[in-house]
Amino acid sequence: MKRLSMVLVAGCLLLALVPAGLAGAQDGGGDEPVVFRIGSVNDLDSLNPFKAVEAPSYELFELQYSLLVGFSQKDLSPTPSLAESWETSEGGLTWTYHLNPEAQWHDGEPVTSEDVKYTYERIIEEEQGLFIDYLRQVETIEAPDPETLVITTKEPSVQMLSIWVPILPKHIWENVPEDETTSFKNDPTIGSGPFQAVEWRRGQFLRLKVNPDFYRGAPEVDEIIFQFYDNPDTMVQAFKQGEVDYIYGLPTRLFQSLDGEEGVETLSSPAPGFTELGMNTYEPTPEAIDKYGAPKTSEGHPALLDTRVRQAINWAIDEAELTDKILLGEGEVGSTLVPPALAKYHLELDESQVMGFDIDRSKELLAEAGYKDTDGNGVVDKGGEDLELRLFARSESTDTVDAARYIQSWLEEAGISVSTEAVSDNKLTDDIYSAEYDLFIWGYGSDPDPDFILSVLTCSQFMYWSDTFWCDEDYQSMYEEQKTQLDLDQRADTIKEMQAIAYQASPYVILFYDNSLEAYRTDKWTGWTRQPEGTGSVLFNFGPYTYENLEPVSAEGGAAAGGTSTGGSSPALLIVGVIALFIVGSGVVAFMRKGSREDRA
Amino acid sequence: MSSELLGVRAVKRQRRRRAVIESWRVYRRNLLGMIGLVILVFFVAIALLADVIVPKERLSVTGATGEAFAPPSAGYPLGTDELGRSILDLVIQGSQISLTVGFIATIISMVIGSLIGIAAGYFEGWTGAVLLRLTDWFLVIPFLPLAIVLASLLTPSLLVIAFVIGITTWPGTARLVRAQVLSVKQRPYVERARALGAGDAQIISRHILPNVFPLIFANTVLVVAIAILTETTLSFLGLGDPFSVSWGTMLEFAFEAGSISLGAWWYLVPPGVAIVLVVLAFTMCGYALDEVLDPRLRSR
């Protein structure tokens, strides 16, 4: 659902230079609130659901808002959330939801069906790109009474119980004009979830307070603090000292180094997401330009329009080696579009279909496409021009930079000259929307329902989620078809066929399905709840279950932990400190010299 | 006539040679300066020969033979990084980028600084005033934030980093040069030259420049140290080009890969020590040069 952005943002580093004065000094009051702390290297990007794309923002929305229908903790099946129950008419065109009468907004107003209707209609009317694909099938929405919501759809739809749209309070948002939907700050943030965001300092922390009137019962935890770190290493140190209770999104090797730490549980669980090599397959057509506002020209290399060239690239990449070297086995080797975590819909390829690692096969395919090394310089050429591609990695993620190094090296073996460049997420987004790229490495996280991740390769997502401009008629029509297939086995067949098409066409080379890596303190908290049961992660999933179940292990254990820091820093730290001192010292000397010269002159 | 001219040139040349020899003699007596020079020569030699000592292929990730994060051993004297490459190889290759960026940045900085400094000092009135204000303006901008903002606006590459450092470090040089020009300008021979009808270009190139040049040269050596440190800082903050190996990017990658928690000191220490040594060496040379060029300092 959101762009996986795992490693630190350079901007955060800038903030490291500012004394982080206020962070952490938040325990207050006489009655010692129960505070649960989360460490993260990735900050929120916005409090506004129409704007945010980063994972921590989505985690906040999970706590702050309610969905109409939730995802169960056991197996992600539909489960009551704002709607206590629902039924569908014969033929599946009319859906009736019965809302929980206890539900209240954080400011005390009751949550009614009018709010749901308002939220959905606003998204449909304004065509809000981040959410519109959940609601395209909706024909009408009615709210006959405050506790009943009736939605009719244009066609039978399988999506009506997996709409990942936070329900917003009408009495707040109706005052926000249309042109401010995405720029609205949404602070204070009023929702109906178990917690409410009360304070956010960019790069420092986010503080949430419990909602005592939560309709499923108030959780034990009084306060949640997201503490933001500039660097995973610092975060791990803080975690070891007991300053935070939960950390996630850390480099594999650091994660593995926490194994066996006392009072700590490490959890590596398959997450519904992947990291991919994307290719620019944009061919400007009047339809793309007029209908979707796509750019008038493509700056991508024309060779990538040839399926054989894309397949050649796929053959030249050793996904297994990448999984082994970069993820150190904490993930699965990449293949098809729907991650294996969505077992029912994931296409497992036959041995014969897999485009494995075979440089010779890659060279053959390039030759078929007309690219041969005629001048003997090691780079294949066509019409006198060498095949040279640009490959963008994300400066925010060392994993993508490492992957780019491997891919560059393999492609050069196959005879494709590759220049690598690390760019910020913002710049990469701009380059993609203006079709000024050849290859890039980025990631996606999927919903529990495969619809979203499938939509990413559709033509109708041009200029929204599509980052390859790949457009295939069969794929597109099957995408529309699977939305209406109420027989889930049939739907799975269609979805697998779509994945086979996408795999053969290779607009993406899925490199690996990264596991979600978490570490949390079991000596201080109980109630860690995985979703789905037994295989999923404890936080950053699709429901606030862990937050609702958490309890401090014992009264004194929870409160006293802060005082007992071990104090002993590792020798390596000391050495680094000394080096830093030296560098600073010699810098000062150099500056001082300059200063004294100026005084004299 | 022509033979007489030749004679003048020969005398000039001789005088210059004698000055150089004399300077070298003074320099040689300076222990710190000599230590610095030896270290510098060592690192510059390594940087020049980097491709011979360590062929570029040895840095390829797909060809990496070592185990990841292996401590120093016979095969890998300084251990390996997170992808199984030899740290020693990386440090040697990194010297090239670090020094190149340092030198390019310094050239940019010195050219801008000297030109503006000379112009601001020589031309009175509007030109001088405007240039001086410009210099002051750049001087009071906090240097690191400006460098960070510039580096993050532009796509990271070797030249961009050098450019960023260059255009953020010149104001100090400009002030320095301007002050010296102001003093040189007042000297009688400049006045005489002007009385004889010499133009501005003639005076600047024949009389001012030769007199401020030693100062520029000594300052250059110090600016290189600052430039190398800045390159390290920017790379460490993730603003360098992660695909080129410099000491700064090595430190960044070591930090990102969690070397501190993992206790992999061999990943952090070598590039750190290399930076310290080079910066120290430049600073020591700068000190020594100062003494050579400014007799008033020699008594210390």
Interface residues (C-beta under 8 A of the other chain):
Chain A: V7 L8 A10 G11 L13 L14 L17 N231 P232 D233 V236 Q237 L250 P251 R253 L254 S257 E321 K325 A393 S395 T398 V401 D402 A404 R405 Y406 S409 W410 E413 T420 E421 A422 V423 S424 K427 S570 P571 A572 L573 I575 V576 I579 F582 I583 S586 G587 V589 A590 F591 R593 K594 R597 E598 A601
Chain B: S60 V61 T62 G63 A68 F69 E82 L83 G84 L144 P145 I148 S152 T155 P156 S157 G172 R175 L176 A179 Q180 S183 L215 N219 L222 A225 I226 L229 T232 L237 G238 L239 D241 P242 F243 F253 F255 E256 A257 G258 S259 I260 S261 L262 G263 A264 W265 L268 V269 G272 V273 I275 V276 V279 L280 F282 T283 G286 Y287 D290
